[in-house]
Amino acid sequence: MDNRRPLLAAVLGNPISHSRSPRMHNYWLKKNKINGYYLPIKVAPEDFERVIRSLIKKGFSGVNVTIPFKLSAMKIADECSDIAKYIGAANTLTFTEEKKIYADNTDAYGFINNIKSKYADWSPKKGSSLILGAGGASRAVIAALLSEGSNKIIVINRTIEKAEKLKIQFENKIKVESWNDLNEIAASSSNIINTTSLGMNDESFIPINPESIPKEALVSDLVYVPLETKFLKMARNRKSRTVDGLGMLIHQAIPGFKNWFGKTPVSTKELRAILMK
């Protein structure tokens, strides 16, 4: 019998009920026979820092943060990883023995490792990458592609001004084009990545001509409900290589779990099945 105090971590967001992180982390805790818990906590924006400080006092090892706290997490951190600074947002906080807050962003790690776990030979250095969307997820994907040596990244967004801000943030290392040119740009892209919510729950779709998706392209969708979006289905029918968003969710969680609970978890078919229930 383990009489030691359980290790604790959580995910903070608003809303939070949709999060699959508790299911995932508690699965890993059980699989690794670790005495610990991972809890979902809904927090009002004005209470964010107070709740974080109280969790540190209660002995939590750290937390994940989701919408709308990824920027707030950076502001209250004592130290930030280089990638978190580069992206300008944090999704993983680790509380040190000195009760300090270390902020990291594992979304870029999750994006890259999700693809490489399925296609070990993949490299964004070849050809150009087209990113749909200009939100927080887009920032992480851009940072990930640049870190892997990509030298041609095109961002399109329904609000072009938002994409232009990203261009400034990343020191003009990306190119911004019009959403209206989606089909033309996609046709000459080696990687096409959807970072928008288009396609979620099949309530909307990406207005792309299927024939504009190159057969040799790698198509990635960060949406994972449904697991195969209409966009990925189009790409699969074109015989393109595809990557779903659930893998990124799993891979981005691995570094945090290791920091908080001391073991490196693995992605399994059983876990994927549990997360899709």
N, C-alpha and C positions, 0 to 999 in steps of 0.2 A: 504493500500500500504506500502511495506517494503522499507524504504528509507535508511536503513543501508547498509554499504559497504558489498558486497557479500563475503562469505567465499570462499577461493580458495585452490585447491590442484591439483596435476598433477601426471602423470607417465612419467618417463624419461627412454629412451632406444635408441638403435640403432641396428636394425630397431625398429620401434614403430607402424607402420600402422596395424600390426596384432593384437595388444593388444585389449582385450575385456574389460579392466578395465574402460575406459571412459563410455562405455555403461552401465556398472554395477553401478558405483558410481553416474552417472547422473540420473539413474532410482531411486536409493535410495534417492537422493536429492529431486526429484519430489514427491516421495511417502511420504516423511517426511515433505514436504512443507518448505524446507530449501532454503534460498536465497544463492545459491552457485554454483560453477562450478568446474568441474574436467576435466583437459585438457591433451591431449597427446603431448609430446614434444620430438622431435628427437634431440639428442645431439651428437656432435662429441666427442670422448673420451678425447681429449686434452682440451675440453671446459667444462667438467663436473663440476669441482669445481666452476668455474666462474659463470655458469648458476645457480647452487644451491645458491650461495651467492646473486645473483641478485633476485632470487625468494623470499629469506628471506626479502630483502629490499622492495620488492613490496607487502609484507604482506601476502604471502602464508602461510597456516597453516602447510603444509608438502607435502611430495611426496612419491610415490612408485618408486622404481628403479628396472629395469629388466636388461637383458643382454645388455651390458657387464659391468654393474656398481655396482654389488652387493659387490664386494671387495673394490672398490673405495669409496663406501659409508661409509664403516667402517673406512677408513683412515682419512676422513675429519670430522668424528663425534666427538663431545665434550664428549659424553657419550654413552655407548652401553649397551643394556640389556644383562643379563647373557646368554640367549639362542643365541643371535647374536654372542657373543664371542665364545660360544661353537661350533656353526656351522661354524663360521669364515666368515660369510657373512651377509649382511643386505638387506632387500627388502622394508623396511618402515622407512621413516625419518619423525620425528615430530619436527617442529621449535617452540622453547619455547618463552615465552614473553621476555626473556633476549636475544633473537636472537641466542640461542644456538641450536645445532643439536643433537637430540637424535635418535640413530639408534636401530632398532629392527628387528627381523626376525620372521615373522608370518607364514612362510611356515610349520613349525612343528605343530603349533597350528591348521592350516588349515587342515593338513593331518589327525590328530587325530580326530578333531571335525567333519570332513566330514564322517569318518567311524562311529563314535558314534551316529551321527544324524540318521543313517540308521540302525545300529545294536548296540543298547544300551548295550547289554551284552558282547560285544567284548572286549577282553583283549589280548595283545601280550605276556603276561606272560605264556600263555599256548602254548607249542610247540616251534618250531623254525620259524624264519622269513627269507625269501629269498628275497634279493633286487637285481634287475637287473639294473646295471649302477653304475657309480662312480663319477658323476658330482655334481653340486651344489644341485640339487634336492635330490640326494641320501644322501648328508650330512644332509639335513633337516629331511629326513625320519629316518635316523639312530638316530639322536638326539631325535626325537619324540618317537621312540620305546624304547630307553634307559630311557627316562623320565617316560615312562609308566611301567617300570620294566621288560622289555624284557631282558632275559639273554642268548639268543642264536640267533645271527644275522649273516647270511652268505651273503657276497657280491660277485657277479660275474660280471665281466666286460670284454668286448672284448680285452681291453688292461689291462692285469693283473697288470702292474706296477702302474697304476693309482689307482687301488683298494688297492694295498699295501700301498700307501701313506695315504689313508683313515684309514687304520688299525693303522698306527702310530699316526695320528691325534686323533683318538678315543682311544688311549692308550691300544691297543690290546683287546678292548672289542668286536671286531667283528672278524669274521673268513673270510678269502679270499679263494675262490675256483676257479677252471678253468671254463670258459664259456662252454667248451666241456662237462662238467658234469651236464649241465642244467637239463636234464630230470631226472637223478638219484637224484639230490638234491631236485628238485621240488616235487618229489613223496613222500618225507618225511617231507614236510613243512606245517605248519599250516597257514602261511601267505605268499603270493607271491606278490611282488610289483614291477611293471615296472616303473622305473624312467628315462628310455631312451626315445629317440624320435622314436623308432621302432614302426610302426603302425600308425604314423601320416599321415593323409589324405589317408590312405590305400595304401601308396606308398611302404611300407615295412611291414614286420611282424616278430614276435618273433618265431624263429625256435624251437618250443617246440612240443613234441608229446602230443596231447590232453589227452591221457590216463595217462600221468604223472601228471596231475593236480588232486590232491585229492578232492573227492566230499565234504569233510568236511572243506576244506581250504577256507580262505577268499582271494579273488584275487582282487588286486587294480591296476588300470592303471592311471598314471598321465596325459597321453595323453587324450585330450577331443575333438579332431577333427579327426575322427568321434567320436561321443559320446560313441558308443559301438564299440570298436576296435575288430579286429579279435581275439585278445587275450582274451578279455572279453567275446566274443561270444562263444569261446571254453569252457571257464569256466562255462558260463551259461548252455551250453549244457551238461556239466558234473554235473549240479545241485549244483555247488559251489556258495557261496555267492560272489557277485561282487560289486565293488564300482568304479564309473567312476571319471575322473579327473576334471570334471566341478565343482563338489561340493567342491573340495579342493580350486579351484580358488575363489569360492564365500566365503568360510569360512576364507581363509587367508586375505581377504579384510576387514572383519568386524572390527578388532581392529583398523586399520588405520582410517576407516570412523568415528568410535566413537571418536578417538583422535582429528580429524580435524574438524568434524562437530557437535559433541556433542550429537549424537543419536546413539543407537545400532541398526543397520539394521538387517533385517531377510531375509533368503533365501526362495523364493517362487517358485511355478511352473511357474508363469508368468515371473519371472526373468530368470529362466533357459531357457524358450522358447525364450526370447528376446536375450539371449546370444548365442543361437544356430542359429540365423538367418544369 
